[in-house]
């Protein structure tokens, strides 16, 4: 079926063709069964059962039906249902969910839709916006096709943004302010996926290279190398009597005063709690740093998106493991580049 000519209803354009997707799909089938499905290495969630308390807060944020509470624990019931985009991560208060890469059956949109449609229009809407907000246009189109082929109504929803070509070396026009970032489909923001992956434009004044905005005039305040937690040597002498700045790795790009206001006089550690694989290893390494050195203070800088709350969780777990108490000063940076009050 040509998705460019599907006569869909509702306040959104017809499904758009896919131009990019991070998934490689290898699904040789006979009929509708999954016999012979080829396993592949891809992103998929992993749940640490020792951390999971069975609170169930992750379940509503997985409209695909990949998660269920079984024997008091959240469990991934089928690789076929998990898209690996991590919308469930930010709602886990224990930091028990992370995205890993492993051999898994490819995500199957048609199989997921068979589960989705049984849950009603609000869940269908949330799923469509989840796919569109993450740029998964091929899967979005498959979901729309499934609804049409089965004679089911397509609910009104926010469609994927169409990408307009921009001349090389110019900035795209930005006429309206970006919407506020919310925690998910339960709030007023129509975007239903992980807020950290929602595509947004941020209005700025002046063209690129505007001479009225001097660049590179302030000194770098970086005092050590490397800065990535995965690369740091916990025995490095610069940790002795250090004031630490532990930052999500998106923060320096979002906050213009990063060097002058926060990095100055501090030792820097950066990581991503959502995309970095070895979170348990990070907790171990930080615990060693806290145990082997006298740390005078810890400042945490993280982004406002829910999944970035994992930065504080990792630091708190490391302090607990080290058996030391250090007061944490946490600052939250908005996507617009300000410190959240």
CORLINBEL-V119748 format. One record per pair of residues at least 12 apart in sequence whose ideal C-beta (glycine too) atoms are under 10 Angstrom apart, sorted by the first residue. I is the first residue (numbers start at 1). GAP is how many residues later the second one is. D is the distance in whole Angstrom. If there is no record, write none. Layout:
# CORLINBEL-V119748
I&GAP&D / I&GAP&D
This chain:
# CORLINBEL-V119748
1&140&9 / 1&144&6 / 1&147&8 / 1&148&8 / 2&15&10 / 3&12&5 / 3&13&8 / 3&14&6 / 3&15&9 / 3&134&10 / 3&135&10 / 3&137&10 / 3&138&5 / 3&139&9 / 3&141&7 / 3&142&7 / 3&145&10 / 4&12&8 / 4&13&7 / 4&137&10 / 6&135&9 / 6&138&7 / 6&139&7 / 6&141&10 / 6&142&6 / 6&143&10 / 6&148&9 / 7&141&8 / 8&136&6 / 8&137&10 / 8&139&8 / 8&140&7 / 8&145&10 / 8&146&5 / 8&151&10 / 9&139&10 / 9&144&7 / 9&145&6 / 9&146&10 / 9&147&9 / 10&115&10 / 10&143&8 / 10&144&5 / 10&145&7 / 10&146&4 / 10&147&7 / 10&149&9 / 11&145&5 / 11&146&9 / 11&147&9 / 11&148&9 / 12&116&9 / 12&120&9 / 12&132&10 / 12&142&8 / 12&143&10 / 12&144&7 / 12&145&6 / 12&146&7 / 12&147&4 / 12&148&9 / 13&146&6 / 13&147&9 / 13&149&7 / 14&127&10 / 14&130&8 / 14&145&9 / 15&113&10 / 15&117&10 / 15&122&8 / 15&123&10 / 15&125&6 / 15&126&4 / 15&127&9 / 15&128&9 / 15&129&5 / 15&130&8 / 15&133&9 / 15&139&10 / 15&144&8 / 15&145&9 / 16&116&9 / 16&121&6 / 16&122&10 / 16&124&8 / 16&125&7 / 16&128&10 / 16&143&8 / 16&144&6 / 16&145&9 / 16&146&6 / 16&147&9 / 17&120&7 / 17&121&8 / 17&124&7 / 18&117&9 / 18&118&8 / 18&119&4 / 18&120&4 / 18&121&8 / 18&122&8 / 18&123&7 / 18&124&10 / 18&142&10 / 19&116&9 / 19&118&7 / 19&119&9 / 19&144&7 / 20&115&7 / 20&116&9 / 20&117&8 / 20&118&9 / 20&143&9 / 21&113&10 / 21&114&8 / 21&115&6 / 21&116&7 / 21&117&5 / 21&118&8 / 22&20&8 / 22&21&8 / 22&62&8 / 22&63&9 / 22&112&9 / 22&113&9 / 22&114&8 / 23&17&9 / 23&19&6 / 23&20&9 / 23&60&8 / 23&61&8 / 23&83&7 / 23&84&6 / 23&113&8 / 23&115&8 / 23&116&8 / 24&16&6 / 24&17&9 / 24&18&7 / 24&82&8 / 25&13&9 / 25&15&8 / 25&17&9 / 25&81&5 / 25&82&8 / 25&83&9 / 25&84&9 / 25&113&8 / 25&114&9 / 26&12&4 / 26&13&9 / 26&14&6 / 26&79&10 / 26&80&6 / 27&13&10 / 27&53&10 / 27&78&9 / 27&79&6 / 27&80&10 / 27&81&7 / 27&83&10 / 29&79&9 / 32&78&8 / 32&79&9 / 32&82&9 / 34&44&10 / 34&46&7 / 34&71&7 / 34&72&10 / 34&74&7 / 34&77&7 / 37&42&9 / 37&43&8 / 37&68&5 / 37&69&7 / 37&71&8 / 38&67&8 / 38&68&7 / 39&40&8 / 39&63&9 / 39&64&5 / 39&65&6 / 39&66&6 / 39&67&8 / 40&62&10 / 40&63&7 / 40&64&7 / 40&65&8 / 40&66&6 / 40&67&10 / 41&60&6 / 41&61&7 / 41&62&6 / 41&63&8 / 42&37&9 / 42&40&9 / 42&41&10 / 42&42&6 / 42&58&10 / 42&59&7 / 42&60&8 / 42&61&8 / 42&62&6 / 42&63&9 / 42&64&7 / 42&65&8 / 43&39&9 / 43&40&9 / 43&41&3 / 43&42&8 / 43&43&8 / 43&56&5 / 43&57&7 / 43&58&6 / 43&59&9 / 43&61&9 / 43&64&10 / 43&232&9 / 44&22&9 / 44&32&8 / 44&35&6 / 44&38&5 / 44&39&9 / 44&40&5 / 44&42&10 / 44&55&7 / 44&56&7 / 44&57&8 / 44&58&6 / 44&59&9 / 44&60&5 / 44&61&9 / 44&63&8 / 45&13&9 / 45&17&9 / 45&21&7 / 45&22&8 / 45&29&10 / 45&31&6 / 45&34&10 / 45&37&6 / 45&38&9 / 45&39&7 / 45&40&9 / 45&41&6 / 45&42&9 / 45&43&7 / 45&44&8 / 45&52&6 / 45&53&7 / 45&54&6 / 45&55&8 / 46&30&8 / 46&36&10 / 46&50&9 / 46&51&7 / 46&52&6 / 46&53&7 / 46&54&5 / 46&55&10 / 46&56&8 / 46&231&9 / 47&20&8 / 47&26&7 / 47&27&6 / 47&28&7 / 47&29&6 / 47&41&9 / 47&45&9 / 47&49&6 / 47&50&6 / 47&51&8 / 48&25&10 / 48&44&10 / 48&46&8 / 48&47&8 / 48&48&5 / 48&49&8 / 48&50&8 / 48&231&9 / 48&232&8 / 49&22&10 / 49&23&10 / 49&24&5 / 49&25&9 / 49&26&8 / 49&47&8 / 50&23&10 / 50&44&10 / 50&46&8 / 51&22&10 / 51&41&8 / 51&42&10 / 51&43&5 / 51&44&6 / 51&45&4 / 51&46&9 / 51&229&10 / 51&262&10 / 51&266&9 / 52&17&9 / 52&20&9 / 52&21&5 / 52&22&5 / 52&23&9 / 52&40&8 / 52&42&7 / 52&43&10 / 52&44&4 / 52&45&8 / 53&19&8 / 53&20&8 / 53&21&9 / 53&39&9 / 53&40&8 / 53&41&6 / 53&43&8 / 54&15&6 / 54&16&9 / 54&17&8 / 54&18&4 / 54&19&5 / 54&20&7 / 54&21&10 / 54&40&10 / 54&42&10 / 55&14&9 / 55&19&8 / 55&36&9 / 55&37&8 / 55&38&7 / 55&39&8 / 55&41&10 / 56&12&9 / 56&13&5 / 56&16&10 / 56&18&7 / 56&35&10 / 57&17&9 / 57&31&9 / 57&33&10 / 57&34&5 / 57&35&7 / 57&36&7 / 57&37&9 / 58&16&5 / 58&29&9 / 58&30&4 / 58&31&8 / 58&32&9 / 58&33&5 / 58&34&5 / 58&35&10 / 58&36&10 / 58&38&8 / 58&39&6 / 59&15&7 / 59&29&8 / 59&32&9 / 60&28&9 / 60&31&8 / 60&63&9 / 60&66&9 / 60&124&8 / 60&125&8 / 60&126&7 / 61&25&10 / 61&26&5 / 61&27&5 / 61&28&9 / 61&29&8 / 61&30&5 / 61&31&9 / 61&65&9 / 61&69&9 / 61&122&9 / 61&123&6 / 61&124&7 / 61&125&8 / 61&131&9 / 61&132&9 / 61&133&8 / 61&245&10 / 62&12&9 / 62&14&9 / 62&19&8 / 62&20&8 / 62&21&9 / 62&25&7 / 62&26&5 / 62&29&9 / 62&35&10 / 62&64&10 / 62&65&10 / 62&68&9 / 63&18&10 / 63&24&9 / 63&49&9 / 63&52&9 / 63&53&6 / 63&56&7 / 63&59&9 / 63&60&5 / 63&61&8 / 63&62&9 / 63&63&5 / 63&64&4 / 63&65&9 / 63&66&10 / 63&67&6 / 63&68&10 / 63&122&8 / 63&129&8 / 63&130&10 / 64&14&9 / 64&16&9 / 64&17&5 / 64&18&7 / 64&19&6 / 64&21&9 / 64&23&9 / 64&24&10 / 64&43&8 / 64&45&9 / 64&47&9 / 64&48&5 / 64&49&9 / 64&51&7 / 64&52&7 / 64&59&9 / 64&62&10 / 64&63&7 / 64&66&8 / 64&67&9 / 65&12&8 / 65&13&8 / 65&16&5 / 65&17&10 / 65&46&10 / 65&47&7 / 65&49&9 / 65&50&4 / 65&51&7 / 65&53&9 / 65&54&8 / 65&58&9 / 65&62&10 / 66&12&6 / 66&13&8 / 66&14&8 / 66&15&4 / 66&16&4 / 66&17&8 / 66&18&10 / 66&22&8 / 66&41&9 / 66&46&8 / 66&49&9 / 67&14&8 / 67&15&8 / 67&21&6 / 67&30&9 / 68&13&10 / 73&23&9 / 74&14&8 / 74&18&8 / 74&20&10 / 74&22&7 / 74&23&8 / 76&12&10 / 76&21&9 / 76&28&10 / 77&38&10 / 78&26&10 / 78&27&8 / 78&29&10 / 78&30&9 / 78&33&8 / 78&34&9 / 78&37&9 / 79&23&9 / 79&24&9 / 79&25&4 / 79&26&4 / 79&27&8 / 79&28&8 / 79&29&9 / 80&24&9 / 80&25&5 / 80&26&8 / 80&27&7 / 80&28&5 / 80&29&10 / 80&30&10 / 80&31&5 / 80&32&7 / 80&35&10 / 81&24&10 / 81&26&8 / 81&27&8 / 81&28&10 / 81&30&7 / 81&31&5 / 81&34&7 / 81&35&10 / 82&17&10 / 82&22&8 / 82&23&9 / 82&25&7 / 82&30&9 / 83&24&5 / 83&25&10 / 83&26&8 / 83&29&8 / 83&44&10 / 83&47&8 / 83&48&8 / 83&51&8 / 83&53&7 / 83&56&7 / 83&110&10 / 84&15&6 / 84&16&9 / 84&17&9 / 84&20&8 / 84&23&7 / 84&50&10 / 85&14&8 / 85&22&9 / 85&45&7 / 85&46&9 / 85&48&9 / 85&49&5 / 85&50&10 / 85&51&8 / 85&108&7 / 85&109&6 / 85&112&7 / 86&12&8 / 86&13&5 / 86&48&9 / 86&107&9 / 86&108&6 / 86&110&8 / 86&111&8 / 86&188&6 / 86&189&9 / 86&221&7 / 87&39&9 / 87&43&6 / 87&46&9 / 87&47&8 / 87&97&7 / 87&98&9 / 87&105&8 / 87&106&5 / 87&107&4 / 87&108&9 / 87&109&9 / 87&110&8 / 87&219&10 / 87&220&9 / 88&96&10 / 88&106&8 / 88&219&10 / 89&105&7 / 89&107&9 / 89&184&8 / 89&185&6 / 89&217&8 / 89&218&5 / 89&219&10 / 89&220&9 / 89&221&7 / 90&93&7 / 90&94&8 / 90&104&6 / 90&105&7 / 90&106&7 / 90&183&10 / 90&184&8 / 90&215&7 / 90&216&3 / 90&217&4 / 90&218&8 / 90&219&7 / 90&220&8 / 91&92&8 / 91&93&7 / 91&95&9 / 91&103&10 / 91&215&7 / 91&216&9 / 91&218&10 / 92&214&10 / 92&215&9 / 92&217&10 / 92&218&9 / 92&221&9 / 93&216&9 / 93&220&9 / 94&219&8 / 94&223&10 / 95&178&8 / 95&184&7 / 95&188&9 / 95&214&9 / 95&215&6 / 95&217&10 / 95&218&4 / 95&219&7 / 95&221&9 / 95&222&7 / 96&217&10 / 97&177&10 / 97&210&10 / 97&213&10 / 98&175&8 / 98&176&8 / 98&177&9 / 98&178&9 / 98&179&8 / 98&180&9 / 98&181&6 / 98&182&9 / 98&209&10 / 98&212&8 / 99&175&7 / 99&176&7 / 99&177&9 / 99&178&8 / 99&208&10 / 100&177&6 / 100&178&10 / 100&179&10 / 101&176&7 / 107&29&9 / 107&32&7 / 108&31&10 / 108&34&9 / 109&18&10 / 109&22&8 / 109&27&9 / 109&29&8 / 109&30&5 / 109&31&9 / 109&32&9 / 109&33&4 / 109&34&6 / 109&36&9 / 109&37&7 / 110&29&10 / 110&32&6 / 110&33&8 / 110&35&9 / 110&36&6 / 110&39&9 / 111&35&10 / 112&15&8 / 112&19&10 / 112&27&8 / 112&30&9 / 112&31&8 / 112&34&9 / 113&14&8 / 113&26&10 / 113&29&8 / 113&30&6 / 113&31&10 / 113&32&9 / 113&33&4 / 113&34&7 / 113&36&10 / 113&37&9 / 113&39&9 / 114&32&8 / 114&36&9 / 115&12&10 / 116&12&9 / 116&27&8 / 116&30&9 / 116&31&9 / 117&26&10 / 117&29&8 / 117&30&7 / 117&33&7 / 117&35&6 / 120&35&9 / 121&31&9 / 121&32&7 / 121&33&9 / 121&34&5 / 121&35&9 / 121&36&10 / 122&33&8 / 122&63&8 / 122&70&10 / 123&32&10 / 123&62&9 / 123&69&10 / 124&19&8 / 124&22&10 / 124&23&7 / 124&28&8 / 124&29&9 / 124&30&8 / 124&31&6 / 124&33&8 / 125&29&9 / 125&30&4 / 125&31&7 / 125&32&5 / 125&33&9 / 125&60&8 / 125&65&9 / 125&67&7 / 126&29&10 / 126&31&8 / 126&58&9 / 126&59&4 / 126&60&9 / 126&64&10 / 126&65&10 / 126&66&4 / 126&67&9 / 127&12&9 / 127&13&9 / 127&16&7 / 127&28&10 / 127&30&9 / 127&58&9 / 127&65&8 / 127&66&9 / 128&12&6 / 128&15&6 / 128&16&7 / 128&19&9 / 128&26&8 / 128&27&8 / 128&28&10 / 128&29&5 / 128&30&8 / 128&31&8 / 128&32&9 / 128&64&8 / 129&26&10 / 129&28&5 / 129&29&5 / 129&30&8 / 129&31&9 / 129&56&7 / 129&60&10 / 129&61&6 / 129&62&6 / 129&63&4 / 129&64&7 / 129&69&10 / 130&13&10 / 130&54&9 / 130&55&8 / 130&61&8 / 130&62&5 / 130&63&4 / 130&64&8 / 130&67&9 / 131&12&6 / 131&13&10 / 131&29&8 / 131&61&9 / 131&62&8 / 132&25&8 / 132&26&7 / 132&27&6 / 132&28&4 / 132&29&8 / 132&59&8 / 132&60&9 / 132&61&8 / 132&66&10 / 132&67&9 / 133&25&8 / 133&27&8 / 133&28&9 / 133&56&10 / 133&57&9 / 133&58&5 / 133&59&7 / 133&60&4 / 133&61&8 / 133&62&9 / 133&64&6 / 133&65&5 / 133&66&7 / 134&26&9 / 134&57&10 / 134&59&5 / 134&60&7 / 134&63&5 / 134&64&8 / 134&65&9 / 135&25&7 / 135&26&9 / 135&28&9 / 135&58&10 / 135&62&8 / 135&64&7 / 136&24&8 / 136&57&9 / 137&22&10 / 137&23&6 / 137&25&10 / 137&26&10 / 140&19&8 / 140&20&6 / 141&19&9 / 144&15&10 / 156&34&10 / 157&33&7 / 157&35&8 / 158&31&9 / 158&32&4 / 158&33&7 / 158&34&8 / 160&39&9 / 161&38&6 / 161&39&10 / 161&40&9 / 163&36&9 / 169&39&8 / 169&40&10 / 170&37&8 / 170&38&8 / 171&30&10 / 171&33&8 / 171&35&9 / 171&36&6 / 171&37&6 / 172&29&7 / 173&28&9 / 173&30&10 / 174&27&5 / 174&28&7 / 174&29&5 / 174&30&7 / 174&31&10 / 175&26&9 / 175&28&8 / 176&25&8 / 176&27&8 / 177&23&10 / 177&24&9 / 177&25&9 / 177&26&6 / 177&159&9 / 178&20&9 / 178&21&10 / 178&22&4 / 178&23&6 / 178&24&6 / 178&25&7 / 178&157&7 / 178&158&7 / 179&12&8 / 179&19&9 / 179&21&7 / 180&15&10 / 180&124&10 / 180&154&9 / 180&155&9 / 180&156&10 / 181&14&5 / 181&15&8 / 181&17&7 / 181&19&8 / 181&122&9 / 181&123&6 / 181&124&6 / 181&125&9 / 181&153&8 / 181&154&6 / 181&155&9 / 182&13&6 / 182&16&9 / 182&123&10 / 182&124&9 / 183&12&6 / 183&122&9 / 183&123&5 / 184&122&8 / 194&80&8 / 194&111&8 / 194&112&8 / 194&113&6 / 195&108&10 / 195&109&8 / 195&110&5 / 195&111&6 / 195&112&8 / 195&113&10 / 195&140&9 / 196&52&10 / 196&54&9 / 196&76&10 / 196&78&7 / 196&79&10 / 196&107&7 / 196&108&9 / 196&109&4 / 196&110&7 / 196&111&5 / 196&112&7 / 196&139&9 / 197&77&9 / 197&108&8 / 197&110&9 / 198&107&9 / 198&137&9 / 200&135&6 / 200&136&9 / 202&52&9 / 202&132&10 / 202&133&7 / 202&134&6 / 202&135&8 / 203&133&9 / 204&132&10 / 204&133&9 / 213&43&10 / 218&38&10 / 218&39&10 / 218&41&6 / 218&42&6 / 219&40&8 / 219&41&9 / 219&45&9 / 220&39&6 / 220&43&8 / 220&44&10 / 221&24&10 / 221&37&9 / 221&38&4 / 221&39&7 / 221&40&9 / 221&41&9 / 221&42&4 / 221&43&4 / 221&44&8 / 221&45&8 / 221&47&9 / 222&37&8 / 222&41&7 / 222&42&10 / 222&44&10 / 222&45&10 / 222&46&7 / 223&15&7 / 223&19&9 / 223&22&10 / 223&40&8 / 223&41&9 / 223&42&8 / 223&43&7 / 223&44&6 / 223&45&8 / 224&12&7 / 224&13&10 / 224&14&5 / 224&15&9 / 224&18&9 / 224&42&10 / 224&43&6 / 224&44&7 / 224&45&10 / 225&13&10 / 225&43&9 / 226&42&9 / 226&43&10 / 226&44&9 / 227&18&10 / 227&20&9 / 227&22&9 / 227&25&10 / 227&36&10 / 227&40&9 / 227&41&5 / 227&42&7 / 227&43&5 / 227&44&10 / 228&21&8 / 228&40&10 / 228&41&8 / 228&42&6 / 228&43&7 / 228&44&10 / 228&48&9 / 229&17&8 / 229&20&9 / 229&39&10 / 229&40&5 / 229&41&7 / 229&42&4 / 229&43&10 / 229&47&8 / 229&49&9 / 229&52&9 / 229&53&5 / 229&56&6 / 229&57&7 / 229&60&9 / 229&85&9 / 230&40&10 / 230&41&7 / 230&46&7 / 230&47&9 / 230&48&7 / 230&51&8 / 230&52&8 / 230&55&8 / 232&35&9 / 232&36&10 / 232&37&6 / 232&38&10 / 232&39&10 / 232&50&10 / 232&53&7 / 232&54&9 / 232&57&8 / 233&52&9 / 233&55&10 / 233&56&10 / 234&50&9 / 234&51&5 / 234&52&8 / 234&53&9 / 234&54&4 / 234&55&5 / 234&56&9 / 234&57&9 / 234&58&6 / 234&59&8 / 235&53&8 / 235&54&9 / 235&57&7 / 235&58&9 / 236&31&9 / 236&53&9 / 236&56&10 / 236&57&9 / 237&56&9 / 238&29&6 / 238&55&9 / 239&28&6 / 239&30&9 / 239&49&10 / 239&50&6 / 239&51&9 / 239&53&7 / 239&54&4 / 239&55&9 / 239&56&7 / 240&27&10 / 240&52&9 / 240&53&5 / 240&54&7 / 240&55&9 / 240&56&10 / 241&52&8 / 241&53&5 / 241&54&8 / 241&55&6 / 242&23&10 / 242&24&7 / 242&25&4 / 242&26&10 / 242&27&10 / 242&47&9 / 242&51&7 / 242&52&8 / 242&53&6 / 242&54&7 / 242&55&9 / 242&56&9 / 243&21&10 / 243&22&6 / 243&23&5 / 243&24&7 / 243&52&8 / 243&53&5 / 243&54&5 / 243&55&8 / 243&56&7 / 244&22&6 / 244&23&5 / 244&24&8 / 244&25&6 / 244&42&9 / 244&45&8 / 244&46&9 / 244&49&10 / 244&51&6 / 244&52&8 / 244&53&7 / 244&54&5 / 244&55&7 / 244&56&9 / 244&71&9 / 244&82&9 / 245&13&9 / 245&17&6 / 245&18&6 / 245&19&9 / 245&20&9 / 245&21&4 / 245&22&7 / 245&23&5 / 245&24&7 / 245&25&9 / 245&52&9 / 245&53&8 / 245&54&5 / 245&55&8 / 245&56&7 / 245&84&10 / 245&86&10 / 246&20&9 / 246&21&9 / 246&22&8 / 246&23&5 / 246&24&8 / 246&25&8 / 246&40&8 / 246&52&6 / 246&53&7 / 246&54&5 / 246&55&7 / 246&56&9 / 246&65&7 / 246&66&9 / 246&68&8 / 246&69&6 / 246&72&10 / 246&82&9 / 246&84&10 / 247&15&8 / 247&16&9 / 247&19&10 / 247&21&7 / 247&22&7 / 247&23&5 / 247&24&8 / 247&52&8 / 247&53&7 / 247&54&4 / 247&55&7 / 247&56&10 / 247&64&8 / 247&84&9 / 247&86&9 / 248&22&7 / 248&23&7 / 248&24&6 / 248&25&7 / 248&26&9 / 248&52&9 / 248&53&7 / 248&54&4 / 248&55&5 / 248&57&9 / 248&59&9 / 248&60&5 / 248&61&10 / 248&62&9 / 248&63&5 / 248&64&10 / 248&84&10 / 248&85&8 / 249&21&4 / 249&22&6 / 249&23&5 / 249&24&10 / 249&26&9 / 249&27&9 / 249&54&10 / 249&59&10 / 249&62&10 / 250&20&9 / 250&22&7 / 250&24&10 / 250&51&10 / 250&52&9 / 250&53&5 / 250&55&9 / 250&58&8 / 250&83&8 / 250&85&9 / 251&19&8 / 251&49&10 / 251&50&5 / 251&51&7 / 251&52&6 / 251&57&9 / 251&60&9 / 251&80&9 / 251&81&10 / 251&82&5 / 251&86&10 / 252&16&9 / 252&18&8 / 252&49&9 / 252&81&10 / 253&50&10 / 253&80&10 / 253&84&9 / 254&47&10 / 254&49&7 / 254&50&9 / 254&79&5 / 254&80&8 / 254&81&6 / 254&82&8 / 254&83&5 / 254&84&9 / 255&46&7 / 255&48&9 / 255&76&9 / 255&78&5 / 255&79&9 / 255&81&10 / 255&82&6 / 255&83&8 / 255&84&7 / 256&81&6 / 256&82&9 / 257&76&10 / 257&80&9 / 257&81&10 / 257&82&9 / 258&43&8 / 258&75&9 / 258&79&10 / 261&40&10 / 261&70&9 / 261&78&9 / 262&37&6 / 262&39&6 / 262&69&7 / 262&71&10 / 262&77&10 / 263&36&10 / 263&38&9 / 266&30&10 / 266&31&8 / 266&32&9 / 266&33&7 / 267&22&10 / 267&26&10 / 267&28&9 / 268&33&10 / 269&13&9 / 269&16&9 / 269&17&8 / 269&20&8 / 269&29&9 / 269&31&10 / 269&42&10 / 269&46&9 / 270&31&9 / 270&41&9 / 271&14&10 / 271&15&9 / 271&39&9 / 271&40&7 / 271&43&8 / 272&31&10 / 272&35&9 / 272&36&8 / 272&38&9 / 272&39&9 / 273&29&8 / 273&34&7 / 273&35&7 / 273&36&8 / 273&37&3 / 273&38&5 / 273&39&9 / 273&40&7 / 273&41&6 / 274&31&9 / 274&32&10 / 274&33&4 / 274&34&7 / 274&36&7 / 274&37&10 / 275&32&9 / 276&34&10 / 276&38&10 / 279&31&7 / 279&34&9 / 279&35&6 / 279&38&9 / 280&34&9 / 280&37&9 / 282&28&10 / 282&29&10 / 282&32&6 / 282&33&9 / 282&35&9 / 282&36&8 / 283&30&9 / 283&31&6 / 283&32&9 / 283&33&9 / 283&34&5 / 283&35&5 / 283&36&10 / 283&37&9 / 283&38&6 / 283&39&10 / 284&33&10 / 284&34&8 / 284&37&7 / 284&38&10 / 285&33&8 / 286&12&10 / 286&28&7 / 286&29&7 / 286&31&8 / 286&32&3 / 286&33&8 / 286&35&8 / 286&36&8 / 287&30&8 / 287&31&4 / 287&32&8 / 287&33&8 / 287&34&4 / 287&35&4 / 287&36&9 / 287&37&9 / 288&30&9 / 288&33&9 / 288&34&8 / 289&29&8 / 289&33&8 / 290&25&9 / 290&28&6 / 290&29&6 / 290&30&10 / 290&31&8 / 290&32&4 / 290&33&9 / 290&34&5 / 290&35&10 / 290&36&7 / 291&27&9 / 291&30&9 / 291&31&5 / 291&32&8 / 291&33&7 / 292&30&9 / 294&30&10 / 294&32&10 / 295&24&9 / 295&27&10 / 295&29&8 / 295&31&6 / 296&30&8 / 297&29&7 / 297&30&7 / 297&31&9 / 297&32&7 / 298&14&10 / 298&17&7 / 298&20&10 / 298&21&8 / 298&28&5 / 298&29&8 / 298&30&5 / 298&31&7 / 298&32&9 / 299&29&8 / 299&30&5 / 299&31&8 / 299&32&7 / 300&12&6 / 300&14&10 / 300&15&6 / 300&16&10 / 300&28&6 / 300&29&7 / 300&30&4 / 300&31&7 / 300&32&9 / 301&28&10 / 301&29&8 / 301&30&5 / 301&31&8 / 301&32&6 / 301&38&9 / 302&28&7 / 302&29&8 / 302&30&6 / 302&31&7 / 302&38&10 / 303&29&7 / 303&30&5 / 303&31&8 / 303&32&7 / 303&37&10 / 304&28&5 / 304&29&7 / 304&30&5 / 304&31&7 / 304&32&9 / 304&34&10 / 304&36&6 / 305&27&10 / 305&28&10 / 305&29&10 / 305&30&8 / 308&24&8 / 308&25&9 / 309&21&10 / 309&23&9 / 311&19&8 / 312&16&7 / 312&18&6 / 312&20&10 / 315&13&7 / 315&15&9 / 316&12&7
